[in-house]
């Protein structure tokens, strides 16, 4: 009996290590085609990279300096956006495209550690190879900065990064939520569920931090503890496609109110995208399942 128990423990540990090991990219994931920095700038805007990774003291004038440092409070601790500038020591200037792609789409560092899901790789997993390559090329053109990344303030047991492997298995399905039957909806879905990672704020989470896909975009508590992120399904938002497109461009609502807080930064990013992208996002929002 003792041998059986020991064998079961060994098998259980081995299975646990297998489930929690960081994943690798498929062979040949990173695109071999030339990267387009102009397209990368659009991907950068759609993904909202500057909104999180610029320093709180960063001057708004000029290209963004991705020195990190912004704090993001959660029920599991406080996370600090890292330096992702082109600095080769403190940033990502020394990374290869494969390392960048693995980080962005799988949430795995060049050293083989899991990143915390405060980094929205659950959404970025949908990025195309070409967009990953374009984004990486564009980010290498931005200023470098030597500011060291600040360590996250996360206590036990959440500071055991290996356990994030199980979290990923449990809470990061690789499919889309919305079915798309037109090119416009497909593009909108890619921008909303992928690059734009809108659900990270607009969808509530379970006790372990996984998104509740049954209440997709139905609003959620503000992680800062102040107020709530609104429900944007048709149950609560009855704006027309034109209203939404205008809001994404200017920040003005049909009632002549204006976007504030973090949403103002989202609008600033969306205003840089082509008009047809804002129309695709609007079509996606209108097509959401209505949830009270």
Secondary structure, 3 states (H helix, E strand, C coil): CHHHHHHHHHHHHHHHHHHHCCCCCCCCCCCCCCCCHHHHHHHHHHHCHHHHHCCCCCCCCCCCCCCCCCEEEECCEEEECCCCCCCCCCCCCCCCHHHHHHHHHHCECCCCCECCCCCCHHHHCCCCHHHHHHHHHHHCCCCCCCCCCCCCECCCCCCCHHHHHHHHHHHCCCCCCCCCCCHHHHHHHHHHHHHCCCHHHHECECCCCCECHHHCCCEEECCCCCCEECCCCCCCCCCCHHHHHHHHHHCECCCCCECCCHHHHHHHHHCCCCHHHHHHHHHHHHCCCCCC
